[in-house]
Amino acid sequence: MTRFHLHLVSDATGETLTTIVNAAVVQFENAQPVKHLWPMIRNRAQIANVLAGIGQEPGLVLYTLVDAEARAALEEGCRRLGVRHISALDTVMMGLHEFLGEATTGRPGSQHEMNQEYFDRIEAMHYTLSHDDGQQAADLDRADVVLVGVSRSSKTPTSMYLANRGLKVANVPFVPGVALPPELENLRRPLVVGLTTAPERLSQIRRNRLLSLKDTAASDYADQERVKEELLAARRVFARHGWPVIDVTRKSIEETAAAILTLYQRREGERAS
């Protein structure tokens, strides 16, 4: 493994840098970065502390600094130390500048301002939390997305991920022999999506769940044949309603959410046109 120091210098929380680095580093099988996060760096005194740390443990420096003075101080210090330094946002910001013909605001941390988008996201989180696992079905029509699926098909984590993207998401469990909420029949506003998975995979997940709960009693919950029947019954319901279906068997939560976002944006586009 190639072990190296990676300094992440940000004028805000460092969330953007961390996300970029995590996405990039996984593409290098032998890379093992030792990450040093330097958040809320906005003046020369703070830059001096950062440079002292870099000097003690030299390595690659990635930064997102919009203040020209702070940025110049960091770049000059990195040149003096002989360490490579890369602005993580320059290419994107230059492309936007050329396309829009508009200068940047130069406000540090402006992506974290408590604007309307922030409050919309908080409202989406509240809605999603209060509509988990079939709760409060009476106002499902206020949702942007409704997920329907059998137990342990990733409904809740997918809902929370989408809520963090600003969508109000309700999730409803499909339970054999138990009628779905009647409100589902007449929904007009939300996108309803069915989640399914491979029976053998679901059976294993449920067995692990029972073991974690120390539940050793005989149960049909994890029996593979019963699980297969349950999934088939759910598929029939999805098909009857014409709901799009996503197989989550080999998908991460992020991949499932991305597929749902694509469906949602496509439908919103069709409605707008």
Accessible surface in RSA format (square Angstrom, percent):
REM  Atomic radii and reference values for relative SASA: ProtOr
REM  Chains: A
REM  Algorithm: Lee & Richards
REM  Probe-radius: 1.40
REM  Slices: 20
REM RES _ NUM      All-atoms   Total-Side   Main-Chain    Non-polar    All polar
REM                ABS   REL    ABS   REL    ABS   REL    ABS   REL    ABS   REL
RES MET A   1   150.65  78.0  80.80  53.5  69.85 166.3  65.08  55.3  85.57 113.4
RES THR A   2    86.44  61.5  81.19  82.3   5.25  12.5  57.11  76.7  29.34  44.3
RES ARG A   3   161.89  68.0 133.04  67.8  28.85  68.7  42.11  57.6 119.77  72.6
RES PHE A   4    61.18  30.6  54.13  33.5   7.06  18.4  61.18  37.1   0.00   0.0
RES HIS A   5    44.27  24.2  43.05  29.9   1.21   3.1  21.88  22.5  22.39  26.0
RES LEU A   6     2.86   1.6   2.86   2.0   0.00   0.0   2.86   2.0   0.00   0.0
RES HIS A   7     0.00   0.0   0.00   0.0   0.00   0.0   0.00   0.0   0.00   0.0
RES LEU A   8     2.24   1.2   2.24   1.6   0.00   0.0   2.24   1.6   0.00   0.0
RES VAL A   9     0.00   0.0   0.00   0.0   0.00   0.0   0.00   0.0   0.00   0.0
RES SER A  10     3.52   3.0   3.52   4.7   0.00   0.0   0.00   0.0   3.52   4.9
RES ASP A  11     9.05   6.3   9.05   9.0   0.00   0.0   1.50   3.5   7.54   7.5
RES ALA A  12     3.44   3.2   3.14   4.9   0.30   0.7   3.44   4.8   0.00   0.0
RES THR A  13    69.60  49.5  58.82  59.6  10.78  25.7  60.13  80.8   9.47  14.3
RES GLY A  14     2.03   2.5   0.00   N/A   2.03   2.5   0.98   2.7   1.05   2.4
RES GLU A  15   109.60  62.9 102.58  77.6   7.01  16.7  39.93  77.2  69.66  56.9
RES THR A  16    46.45  33.0  40.38  40.9   6.07  14.5  31.44  42.2  15.01  22.7
RES LEU A  17     0.19   0.1   0.00   0.0   0.19   0.5   0.00   0.0   0.19   0.5
RES THR A  18    44.80  31.9  44.69  45.3   0.11   0.3  39.37  52.9   5.44   8.2
RES THR A  19    85.24  60.6  81.09  82.2   4.15   9.9  65.64  88.2  19.60  29.6
RES ILE A  20    64.55  36.7  59.37  44.2   5.18  12.5  63.67  45.9   0.88   2.4
RES VAL A  21     2.79   1.8   1.43   1.3   1.37   3.3   2.79   2.4   0.00   0.0
RES ASN A  22    65.94  45.5  60.69  58.6   5.25  12.6  27.14  65.3  38.80  37.5
RES ALA A  23    65.50  60.2  49.33  76.1  16.17  36.8  58.30  82.1   7.20  19.1
RES ALA A  24    47.37  43.6  41.23  63.6   6.14  14.0  47.36  66.7   0.02   0.0
RES VAL A  25    30.16  19.8  28.93  26.2   1.22   2.9  29.64  25.7   0.52   1.4
RES VAL A  26   109.33  71.9  80.48  72.9  28.85  69.5  87.86  76.3  21.47  58.2
RES GLN A  27   135.86  76.0 107.56  78.6  28.30  67.4  35.89  76.4  99.97  75.8
RES PHE A  28   132.27  66.2 124.28  77.0   7.99  20.8 128.35  77.8   3.92  11.2
RES GLU A  29   160.14  91.9 132.34 100.1  27.80  66.2  54.22 104.9 105.91  86.5
RES ASN A  30    98.90  68.2  96.64  93.4   2.26   5.4  17.30  41.6  81.60  78.9
RES ALA A  31    23.11  21.2  11.62  17.9  11.48  26.1  12.27  17.3  10.84  28.7
RES GLN A  32    82.74  46.3  81.54  59.6   1.20   2.9  18.27  38.9  64.47  48.9
RES PRO A  33    27.62  20.1  11.26  10.3  16.36  59.5  11.26   9.3  16.36 101.7
RES VAL A  34    37.86  24.9  34.03  30.8   3.83   9.2  37.86  32.9   0.00   0.0
RES LYS A  35    91.74  44.8  64.27  39.4  27.47  65.4  39.54  35.6  52.20  55.6
RES HIS A  36    35.70  19.5  30.70  21.3   4.99  12.8  17.92  18.5  17.78  20.7
RES LEU A  37    85.29  47.5  58.87  42.1  26.42  66.4  58.87  41.3  26.42  71.1
RES TRP A  38    59.97  24.1  59.28  28.7   0.69   1.6  59.97  32.0   0.00   0.0
RES PRO A  39    56.75  41.4  49.31  44.9   7.44  27.0  49.31  40.7   7.44  46.2
RES MET A  40    89.29  46.2  87.13  57.7   2.15   5.1  82.83  70.4   6.45   8.5
RES ILE A  41    13.84   7.9  13.67  10.2   0.17   0.4  13.67   9.8   0.17   0.5
RES ARG A  42    99.62  41.8  85.36  43.5  14.26  34.0  33.92  46.4  65.70  39.8
RES ASN A  43    73.19  50.5  68.24  65.9   4.95  11.9  35.27  84.9  37.93  36.7
RES ARG A  44   134.73  56.6 127.15  64.8   7.58  18.1  53.01  72.5  81.72  49.5
RES ALA A  45    73.37  67.5  59.31  91.5  14.06  32.0  67.98  95.7   5.39  14.3
RES GLN A  46    58.32  32.6  57.25  41.8   1.07   2.5  18.24  38.8  40.08  30.4
RES ILE A  47     2.22   1.3   2.22   1.7   0.00   0.0   2.22   1.6   0.00   0.0
RES ALA A  48    57.44  52.8  47.60  73.5   9.84  22.4  51.65  72.7   5.80  15.4
RES ASN A  49    99.96  68.9  94.12  91.0   5.83  14.0  20.16  48.5  79.80  77.1
RES VAL A  50     0.73   0.5   0.73   0.7   0.00   0.0   0.73   0.6   0.00   0.0
RES LEU A  51    20.20  11.3  17.88  12.8   2.33   5.8  18.27  12.8   1.94   5.2
RES ALA A  52    58.04  53.4  43.40  67.0  14.64  33.3  55.43  78.1   2.61   6.9
RES GLY A  53    13.07  16.1   0.00   N/A  13.07  16.1  11.52  31.6   1.56   3.5
RES ILE A  54     0.00   0.0   0.00   0.0   0.00   0.0   0.00   0.0   0.00   0.0
RES GLY A  55    33.81  41.7   0.00   N/A  33.81  41.7  13.78  37.8  20.02  44.8
RES GLN A  56   149.21  83.4 117.37  85.8  31.84  75.8  41.76  88.9 107.45  81.5
RES GLU A  57    70.73  40.6  69.10  52.3   1.63   3.9  18.90  36.6  51.83  42.3
RES PRO A  58    80.14  58.4  67.89  61.9  12.26  44.6  68.07  56.2  12.07  75.0
RES GLY A  59    19.88  24.5   0.00   N/A  19.88  24.5  18.81  51.6   1.07   2.4
RES LEU A  60    53.24  29.7  47.20  33.8   6.04  15.2  49.11  34.5   4.13  11.1
RES VAL A  61     0.00   0.0   0.00   0.0   0.00   0.0   0.00   0.0   0.00   0.0
RES LEU A  62    22.45  12.5  22.45  16.1   0.00   0.0  22.45  15.8   0.00   0.0
RES TYR A  63     5.99   2.8   5.99   3.4   0.00   0.0   0.02   0.0   5.98   7.4
RES THR A  64    13.57   9.7  10.23  10.4   3.34   8.0   9.93  13.3   3.64   5.5
RES LEU A  65     5.75   3.2   0.72   0.5   5.02  12.6   0.80   0.6   4.95  13.3
RES VAL A  66    50.30  33.1  27.68  25.1  22.62  54.5  33.06  28.7  17.24  46.8
RES ASP A  67    53.12  37.2  50.06  49.8   3.06   7.2   8.87  20.9  44.25  44.1
RES ALA A  68    80.92  74.4  68.68 106.0  12.25  27.9  73.03 102.8   7.89  20.9
RES GLU A  69   101.86  58.5  93.41  70.7   8.45  20.1  35.48  68.6  66.38  54.2
RES ALA A  70     1.58   1.5   0.74   1.1   0.84   1.9   1.35   1.9   0.23   0.6
RES ARG A  71    63.08  26.5  63.08  32.2   0.00   0.0  17.09  23.4  45.99  27.9
RES ALA A  72    50.59  46.5  46.22  71.3   4.37   9.9  48.75  68.7   1.84   4.9
RES ALA A  73    12.43  11.4   4.96   7.7   7.47  17.0   9.61  13.5   2.82   7.5
RES LEU A  74     0.00   0.0   0.00   0.0   0.00   0.0   0.00   0.0   0.00   0.0
RES GLU A  75    30.50  17.5  30.50  23.1   0.00   0.0   3.05   5.9  27.45  22.4
RES GLU A  76    88.14  50.6  88.14  66.7   0.00   0.0  37.43  72.4  50.71  41.4
RES GLY A  77     0.43   0.5   0.00   N/A   0.43   0.5   0.24   0.7   0.19   0.4
RES CYS A  78     0.00   0.0   0.00   0.0   0.00   0.0   0.00   0.0   0.00   0.0
RES ARG A  79   140.66  59.1 117.64  60.0  23.03  54.8  63.59  86.9  77.08  46.7
RES ARG A  80   164.38  69.0 127.85  65.2  36.52  87.0  73.51 100.5  90.87  55.1
RES LEU A  81    74.79  41.7  45.70  32.7  29.09  73.1  50.17  35.2  24.62  66.3
RES GLY A  82    68.73  84.8   0.00   N/A  68.73  84.8  35.00  96.0  33.73  75.5
RES VAL A  83    17.76  11.7   8.11   7.3   9.65  23.2  13.02  11.3   4.74  12.9
RES ARG A  84   175.48  73.7 160.69  81.9  14.80  35.2  56.84  77.7 118.64  71.9
RES HIS A  85    46.14  25.2  29.14  20.3  17.00  43.5  18.23  18.8  27.91  32.5
RES ILE A  86    66.63  37.9  63.03  47.0   3.60   8.7  66.63  48.0   0.00   0.0
RES SER A  87    19.62  16.6   5.72   7.6  13.90  32.0   2.62   5.6  17.00  23.8
RES ALA A  88    27.72  25.5   2.21   3.4  25.52  58.0   9.27  13.1  18.45  48.9
RES LEU A  89    52.28  29.1  52.28  37.4   0.00   0.0  52.28  36.7   0.00   0.0
RES ASP A  90    55.71  39.0  52.34  52.1   3.37   8.0  26.60  62.6  29.11  29.0
RES THR A  91   120.26  85.5 109.46 111.0  10.80  25.7  78.90 106.0  41.35  62.5
RES VAL A  92    90.90  59.8  83.55  75.6   7.34  17.7  89.92  78.1   0.98   2.6
RES MET A  93    57.02  29.5  54.86  36.3   2.16   5.1  47.41  40.3   9.60  12.7
RES MET A  94   106.78  55.3 104.10  68.9   2.68   6.4  98.19  83.5   8.59  11.4
RES GLY A  95    35.57  43.9   0.00   N/A  35.57  43.9  30.21  82.9   5.35  12.0
RES LEU A  96    95.89  53.4  94.49  67.6   1.40   3.5  94.88  66.6   1.01   2.7
RES HIS A  97    78.28  42.8  74.97  52.1   3.31   8.5  44.53  45.9  33.75  39.3
RES GLU A  98   127.64  73.3  96.32  72.9  31.32  74.6  40.28  77.9  87.37  71.3
RES PHE A  99   171.35  85.7 140.11  86.8  31.24  81.3 147.36  89.3  23.99  68.7
RES LEU A 100   107.75  60.0  77.45  55.4  30.30  76.2  81.59  57.3  26.16  70.4
RES GLY A 101    66.30  81.8   0.00   N/A  66.30  81.8  31.66  86.9  34.63  77.6
RES GLU A 102   114.11  65.5 104.69  79.2   9.42  22.4  36.34  70.3  77.77  63.5
RES ALA A 103    78.81  72.5  60.57  93.5  18.24  41.5  62.51  88.0  16.30  43.2
RES THR A 104    80.40  57.2  53.06  53.8  27.34  65.2  37.98  51.0  42.42  64.1
RES THR A 105    94.35  67.1  58.59  59.4  35.76  85.2  57.50  77.2  36.85  55.7
RES GLY A 106    33.11  40.8   0.00   N/A  33.11  40.8  15.46  42.4  17.65  39.5
RES ARG A 107   118.01  49.5 112.92  57.6   5.09  12.1  58.11  79.4  59.90  36.3
RES PRO A 108    44.41  32.4  31.45  28.7  12.96  47.1  31.60  26.1  12.81  79.6
RES GLY A 109    12.33  15.2   0.00   N/A  12.33  15.2   2.58   7.1   9.75  21.8
RES SER A 110    34.64  29.3  27.21  36.3   7.43  17.1   4.40   9.4  30.24  42.4
RES GLN A 111   112.27  62.8  73.23  53.5  39.03  92.9  57.66 122.7  54.61  41.4
RES HIS A 112    71.30  39.0  50.45  35.1  20.84  53.3  37.84  39.0  33.46  38.9
RES GLU A 113    76.98  44.2  67.18  50.8   9.80  23.3  36.22  70.1  40.76  33.3
RES MET A 114   132.13  68.4 106.73  70.6  25.39  60.5  87.50  74.4  44.63  59.1
RES ASN A 115    72.39  49.9  62.11  60.0  10.28  24.8  36.34  87.5  36.05  34.8
RES GLN A 116   124.88  69.8 117.01  85.5   7.87  18.7  57.04 121.4  67.84  51.5
RES GLU A 117   121.87  70.0 114.98  87.0   6.89  16.4  42.81  82.8  79.06  64.5
RES TYR A 118    64.23  30.0  63.57  36.2   0.66   1.7  30.10  22.6  34.14  42.1
RES PHE A 119   105.16  52.6 100.33  62.1   4.83  12.6 100.66  61.0   4.50  12.9
RES ASP A 120    62.82  44.0  60.32  60.0   2.50   5.9  21.30  50.1  41.51  41.4
RES ARG A 121    72.88  30.6  72.65  37.0   0.23   0.5  10.08  13.8  62.80  38.1
RES ILE A 122    66.60  37.9  66.60  49.6   0.00   0.0  66.60  48.0   0.00   0.0
RES GLU A 123    77.87  44.7  74.08  56.0   3.79   9.0  30.02  58.1  47.85  39.1
RES ALA A 124     0.42   0.4   0.42   0.7   0.00   0.0   0.42   0.6   0.00   0.0
RES MET A 125    51.84  26.8  51.84  34.3   0.00   0.0  51.84  44.1   0.00   0.0
RES HIS A 126   119.56  65.3 116.04  80.7   3.51   9.0  82.21  84.7  37.35  43.5
RES TYR A 127     8.12   3.8   2.80   1.6   5.31  13.8   7.60   5.7   0.52   0.6
RES THR A 128     1.37   1.0   1.01   1.0   0.36   0.8   1.01   1.4   0.36   0.5
RES LEU A 129   103.35  57.6  92.98  66.5  10.36  26.0  93.24  65.5  10.10  27.2
RES SER A 130    37.33  31.5  30.09  40.2   7.24  16.7  31.30  66.7   6.02   8.4
RES HIS A 131     3.68   2.0   3.08   2.1   0.60   1.5   3.08   3.2   0.60   0.7
RES ASP A 132    36.69  25.7  36.69  36.5   0.00   0.0   8.16  19.2  28.53  28.4
RES ASP A 133    85.84  60.1  73.23  72.9  12.62  29.8  15.99  37.6  69.85  69.7
RES GLY A 134    25.82  31.8   0.00   N/A  25.82  31.8   8.96  24.6  16.86  37.8
RES GLN A 135    92.75  51.9  83.86  61.3   8.89  21.2  33.45  71.2  59.30  45.0
RES GLN A 136   106.88  59.8  86.14  63.0  20.75  49.4  38.71  82.4  68.18  51.7
RES ALA A 137    19.51  17.9  14.79  22.8   4.72  10.7  14.92  21.0   4.59  12.2
RES ALA A 138    92.09  84.7  62.95  97.1  29.14  66.3  63.82  89.9  28.27  74.9
RES ASP A 139    41.86  29.3  37.43  37.3   4.44  10.5  30.12  70.9  11.75  11.7
RES LEU A 140     2.28   1.3   1.69   1.2   0.59   1.5   1.69   1.2   0.59   1.6
RES ASP A 141    66.06  46.3  62.88  62.6   3.18   7.5  31.05  73.1  35.01  34.9
RES ARG A 142   114.80  48.2 107.78  54.9   7.02  16.7  55.01  75.2  59.79  36.2
RES ALA A 143     0.00   0.0   0.00   0.0   0.00   0.0   0.00   0.0   0.00   0.0
RES ASP A 144    12.83   9.0  11.49  11.4   1.34   3.2   1.68   3.9  11.15  11.1
RES VAL A 145     0.00   0.0   0.00   0.0   0.00   0.0   0.00   0.0   0.00   0.0
RES VAL A 146     0.00   0.0   0.00   0.0   0.00   0.0   0.00   0.0   0.00   0.0
RES LEU A 147     0.00   0.0   0.00   0.0   0.00   0.0   0.00   0.0   0.00   0.0
RES VAL A 148     0.00   0.0   0.00   0.0   0.00   0.0   0.00   0.0   0.00   0.0
RES GLY A 149     0.00   0.0   0.00   N/A   0.00   0.0   0.00   0.0   0.00   0.0
RES VAL A 150     0.32   0.2   0.32   0.3   0.00   0.0   0.32   0.3   0.00   0.0
RES SER A 151    38.00  32.1  34.14  45.6   3.85   8.9  25.82  55.0  12.17  17.1
RES ARG A 152   103.19  43.3  84.04  42.8  19.14  45.6  14.57  19.9  88.62  53.7
RES SER A 153     0.87   0.7   0.00   0.0   0.87   2.0   0.63   1.3   0.24   0.3
RES SER A 154    35.97  30.4  27.16  36.2   8.81  20.3   7.24  15.4  28.74  40.3
RES LYS A 155    16.21   7.9  13.37   8.2   2.83   6.7   4.00   3.6  12.21  13.0
RES THR A 156    56.88  40.5  55.31  56.1   1.57   3.7  40.86  54.9  16.02  24.2
RES PRO A 157    63.47  46.3  54.76  49.9   8.70  31.6  60.48  49.9   2.98  18.5
RES THR A 158     0.00   0.0   0.00   0.0   0.00   0.0   0.00   0.0   0.00   0.0
RES SER A 159     0.21   0.2   0.21   0.3   0.00   0.0   0.21   0.4   0.00   0.0
RES MET A 160    48.26  25.0  46.02  30.5   2.24   5.3  42.50  36.1   5.76   7.6
RES TYR A 161    73.26  34.2  66.49  37.8   6.77  17.6  45.31  34.1  27.95  34.4
RES LEU A 162     0.00   0.0   0.00   0.0   0.00   0.0   0.00   0.0   0.00   0.0
RES ALA A 163     0.00   0.0   0.00   0.0   0.00   0.0   0.00   0.0   0.00   0.0
RES ASN A 164    85.74  59.1  80.33  77.6   5.41  13.0   9.18  22.1  76.56  74.0
RES ARG A 165   139.38  58.5 107.20  54.6  32.18  76.6  30.28  41.4 109.10  66.1
RES GLY A 166    28.90  35.6   0.00   N/A  28.90  35.6  11.11  30.5  17.79  39.8
RES LEU A 167    17.95  10.0  17.95  12.8   0.00   0.0  17.95  12.6   0.00   0.0
RES LYS A 168    38.95  19.0  38.95  23.9   0.00   0.0   4.27   3.8  34.69  36.9
RES VAL A 169     0.04   0.0   0.00   0.0   0.04   0.1   0.00   0.0   0.04   0.1
RES ALA A 170     0.52   0.5   0.52   0.8   0.00   0.0   0.52   0.7   0.00   0.0
RES ASN A 171     1.29   0.9   1.08   1.0   0.22   0.5   0.00   0.0   1.29   1.3
RES VAL A 172     1.87   1.2   1.87   1.7   0.00   0.0   1.87   1.6   0.00   0.0
RES PRO A 173    35.59  25.9  29.81  27.2   5.78  21.0  29.81  24.6   5.78  35.9
RES PHE A 174    15.88   7.9  14.49   9.0   1.39   3.6  14.49   8.8   1.39   4.0
RES VAL A 175    67.15  44.2  65.40  59.2   1.76   4.2  65.81  57.2   1.34   3.6
RES PRO A 176    65.35  47.6  47.35  43.2  17.99  65.4  51.01  42.1  14.34  89.1
RES GLY A 177    91.23 112.5   0.00   N/A  91.23 112.5  44.97 123.4  46.26 103.6
RES VAL A 178    92.60  60.9  80.67  73.0  11.93  28.7  84.25  73.2   8.35  22.6
RES ALA A 179    95.01  87.4  62.33  96.2  32.68  74.3  73.03 102.8  21.98  58.2
RES LEU A 180    30.05  16.7  15.66  11.2  14.39  36.2  16.33  11.5  13.72  36.9
RES PRO A 181    26.14  19.1  19.26  17.6   6.87  25.0  25.25  20.8   0.89   5.5
RES PRO A 182    98.24  71.6  93.09  84.9   5.15  18.7  97.11  80.2   1.12   7.0
RES GLU A 183    62.87  36.1  54.00  40.9   8.87  21.1  28.88  55.9  34.00  27.8
RES LEU A 184     5.86   3.3   1.22   0.9   4.64  11.7   1.22   0.9   4.64  12.5
RES GLU A 185    99.66  57.2  78.11  59.1  21.55  51.3  31.08  60.1  68.58  56.0
RES ASN A 186   106.27  73.3  94.86  91.7  11.41  27.5  26.52  63.8  79.75  77.1
RES LEU A 187    24.87  13.8   7.74   5.5  17.13  43.1   8.03   5.6  16.84  45.3
RES ARG A 188   173.04  72.7 160.59  81.9  12.45  29.6  79.30 108.4  93.74  56.8
RES ARG A 189   104.44  43.9 100.74  51.4   3.70   8.8  46.53  63.6  57.92  35.1
RES PRO A 190     8.14   5.9   0.00   0.0   8.14  29.6   0.00   0.0   8.14  50.6
RES LEU A 191    14.78   8.2  13.76   9.8   1.02   2.6  14.78  10.4   0.00   0.0
RES VAL A 192    11.98   7.9   7.59   6.9   4.39  10.6   7.59   6.6   4.39  11.9
RES VAL A 193     0.00   0.0   0.00   0.0   0.00   0.0   0.00   0.0   0.00   0.0
RES GLY A 194     0.00   0.0   0.00   N/A   0.00   0.0   0.00   0.0   0.00   0.0
RES LEU A 195     0.71   0.4   0.00   0.0   0.71   1.8   0.00   0.0   0.71   1.9
RES THR A 196     5.26   3.7   5.26   5.3   0.00   0.0   1.57   2.1   3.69   5.6
RES THR A 197     9.48   6.7   3.62   3.7   5.86  14.0   1.61   2.2   7.87  11.9
RES ALA A 198    21.77  20.0  16.98  26.2   4.79  10.9  21.77  30.7   0.00   0.0
RES PRO A 199    29.62  21.6  29.62  27.0   0.00   0.0  29.62  24.5   0.00   0.0
RES GLU A 200    96.43  55.4  91.89  69.5   4.54  10.8  47.11  91.1  49.32  40.3
RES ARG A 201   118.97  50.0 114.69  58.5   4.29  10.2  26.36  36.0  92.62  56.1
RES LEU A 202     0.00   0.0   0.00   0.0   0.00   0.0   0.00   0.0   0.00   0.0
RES SER A 203     0.00   0.0   0.00   0.0   0.00   0.0   0.00   0.0   0.00   0.0
RES GLN A 204    72.24  40.4  72.24  52.8   0.00   0.0  28.83  61.4  43.41  32.9
RES ILE A 205    53.02  30.2  50.88  37.9   2.14   5.2  51.78  37.3   1.24   3.4
RES ARG A 206     2.23   0.9   2.23   1.1   0.00   0.0   0.00   0.0   2.23   1.4
RES ARG A 207    99.03  41.6  97.39  49.6   1.63   3.9  48.56  66.4  50.46  30.6
RES ASN A 208    75.45  52.0  70.04  67.7   5.41  13.0  25.53  61.4  49.92  48.3
RES ARG A 209    94.95  39.9  90.08  45.9   4.87  11.6  12.53  17.1  82.42  50.0
RES LEU A 210    28.02  15.6  28.02  20.0   0.00   0.0  28.02  19.7   0.00   0.0
RES LEU A 211   120.08  66.9 108.21  77.4  11.88  29.9 108.49  76.2  11.60  31.2
RES SER A 212    76.34  64.5  42.72  57.0  33.62  77.5  52.37 111.5  23.97  33.6
RES LEU A 213   103.33  57.5  77.73  55.6  25.59  64.3  81.93  57.5  21.39  57.6
RES LYS A 214   176.86  86.3 152.78  93.7  24.08  57.3 110.55  99.5  66.31  70.6
RES ASP A 215    59.25  41.5  49.27  49.0   9.98  23.6  14.84  34.9  44.40  44.3
RES THR A 216   122.95  87.4  89.18  90.4  33.77  80.5  62.81  84.4  60.14  90.9
RES ALA A 217    71.99  66.2  52.99  81.8  19.01  43.2  64.23  90.4   7.77  20.6
RES ALA A 218   110.46 101.6  69.90 107.9  40.56  92.3  81.22 114.4  29.24  77.5
RES SER A 219    58.09  49.1  25.52  34.1  32.56  75.0  22.23  47.3  35.86  50.2
RES ASP A 220    81.47  57.1  72.62  72.3   8.85  20.9  15.90  37.4  65.57  65.4
RES TYR A 221    67.19  31.4  56.82  32.3  10.37  27.0  59.33  44.6   7.86   9.7
RES ALA A 222     7.93   7.3   6.68  10.3   1.25   2.8   7.18  10.1   0.75   2.0
RES ASP A 223    63.64  44.6  54.09  53.8   9.55  22.6  17.29  40.7  46.35  46.2
RES GLN A 224    72.49  40.5  68.90  50.4   3.59   8.6  17.10  36.4  55.39  42.0
RES GLU A 225   102.93  59.1 102.51  77.6   0.42   1.0  53.20 102.9  49.73  40.6
RES ARG A 226   115.35  48.4 112.85  57.5   2.50   6.0  27.41  37.5  87.93  53.3
RES VAL A 227     0.22   0.1   0.18   0.2   0.04   0.1   0.19   0.2   0.04   0.1
RES LYS A 228    82.58  40.3  82.39  50.6   0.19   0.5  40.21  36.2  42.37  45.1
RES GLU A 229   101.24  58.1  95.97  72.6   5.27  12.5  41.75  80.8  59.48  48.6
RES GLU A 230    22.95  13.2  19.96  15.1   2.98   7.1   4.15   8.0  18.80  15.3
RES LEU A 231     9.14   5.1   9.09   6.5   0.06   0.1   9.09   6.4   0.06   0.2
RES LEU A 232    90.62  50.5  90.18  64.5   0.44   1.1  90.22  63.4   0.39   1.1
RES ALA A 233    29.68  27.3  27.59  42.6   2.09   4.7  28.71  40.4   0.97   2.6
RES ALA A 234     1.17   1.1   1.17   1.8   0.00   0.0   1.17   1.6   0.00   0.0
RES ARG A 235   105.44  44.3 103.10  52.6   2.34   5.6  32.09  43.9  73.35  44.5
RES ARG A 236   151.35  63.5 142.50  72.6   8.85  21.1  66.89  91.4  84.46  51.2
RES VAL A 237    18.09  11.9  18.09  16.4   0.00   0.0  18.09  15.7   0.00   0.0
RES PHE A 238     0.27   0.1   0.27   0.2   0.00   0.0   0.27   0.2   0.00   0.0
RES ALA A 239    79.07  72.7  50.92  78.6  28.15  64.0  60.85  85.7  18.22  48.3
RES ARG A 240   170.25  71.5 132.20  67.4  38.04  90.6  76.89 105.1  93.36  56.6
RES HIS A 241    50.86  27.8  20.12  14.0  30.74  78.6  23.97  24.7  26.89  31.3
RES GLY A 242    62.38  76.9   0.00   N/A  62.38  76.9  34.48  94.6  27.90  62.5
RES TRP A 243    28.79  11.6  20.80  10.1   7.99  18.8  10.19   5.4  18.61  30.2
RES PRO A 244    45.25  33.0  33.21  30.3  12.05  43.8  45.24  37.3   0.02   0.1
RES VAL A 245    49.21  32.4  17.80  16.1  31.41  75.7  17.80  15.5  31.41  85.2
RES ILE A 246    12.64   7.2   9.95   7.4   2.69   6.5  12.64   9.1   0.00   0.0
RES ASP A 247    62.42  43.7  55.98  55.7   6.44  15.2  24.57  57.8  37.86  37.8
RES VAL A 248    13.31   8.8   7.72   7.0   5.59  13.5   7.72   6.7   5.59  15.2
RES THR A 249    32.16  22.9  20.40  20.7  11.76  28.0  20.52  27.6  11.64  17.6
RES ARG A 250   224.51  94.3 188.66  96.2  35.85  85.4  75.68 103.4 148.83  90.2
RES LYS A 251    87.55  42.7  67.90  41.7  19.65  46.8  32.49  29.2  55.06  58.6
RES SER A 252    51.56  43.6  37.33  49.8  14.23  32.8  44.38  94.5   7.18  10.1
RES ILE A 253    49.05  27.9  47.16  35.1   1.89   4.6  47.16  34.0   1.89   5.1
RES GLU A 254    93.99  54.0  90.79  68.7   3.20   7.6  38.80  75.0  55.20  45.1
RES GLU A 255    92.71  53.2  86.28  65.3   6.44  15.3  35.94  69.5  56.77  46.4
RES THR A 256     1.18   0.8   1.18   1.2   0.00   0.0   0.00   0.0   1.18   1.8
RES ALA A 257     0.00   0.0   0.00   0.0   0.00   0.0   0.00   0.0   0.00   0.0
RES ALA A 258    52.86  48.6  48.45  74.8   4.41  10.0  51.33  72.3   1.53   4.0
RES ALA A 259    31.07  28.6  20.92  32.3  10.15  23.1  29.13  41.0   1.95   5.2
RES ILE A 260     0.00   0.0   0.00   0.0   0.00   0.0   0.00   0.0   0.00   0.0
RES LEU A 261    19.19  10.7  19.19  13.7   0.00   0.0  19.19  13.5   0.00   0.0
RES THR A 262    68.79  48.9  66.35  67.3   2.44   5.8  41.52  55.8  27.27  41.2
RES LEU A 263    41.84  23.3  38.88  27.8   2.96   7.4  39.03  27.4   2.81   7.6
RES TYR A 264    33.67  15.7  33.67  19.2   0.00   0.0  15.06  11.3  18.61  22.9
RES GLN A 265   110.28  61.7 100.04  73.1  10.23  24.4  38.14  81.2  72.14  54.7
RES ARG A 266   134.56  56.5 122.45  62.4  12.11  28.8  54.49  74.5  80.07  48.5
RES ARG A 267    42.90  18.0  41.82  21.3   1.08   2.6  35.38  48.4   7.51   4.6
RES GLU A 268    62.53  35.9  58.37  44.2   4.16   9.9  22.87  44.2  39.66  32.4
RES GLY A 269    39.99  49.3   0.00   N/A  39.99  49.3  34.12  93.6   5.87  13.1
RES GLU A 270   114.76  65.9  98.02  74.2  16.74  39.9  44.41  85.9  70.36  57.4
RES ARG A 271   124.34  52.2  89.97  45.9  34.37  81.8  54.91  75.0  69.43  42.1
RES ALA A 272    94.34  86.7  49.47  76.3  44.87 102.1  61.99  87.3  32.35  85.7
RES SER A 273   127.09 107.4  58.50  78.1  68.59 158.0  66.08 140.7  61.01  85.5
END  Absolute sums over single chains surface
CHAIN  1 A    15856.8      13014.3       2842.5       8809.0       7047.8
END  Absolute sums over all chains
TOTAL         15856.8      13014.3       2842.5       8809.0       7047.8
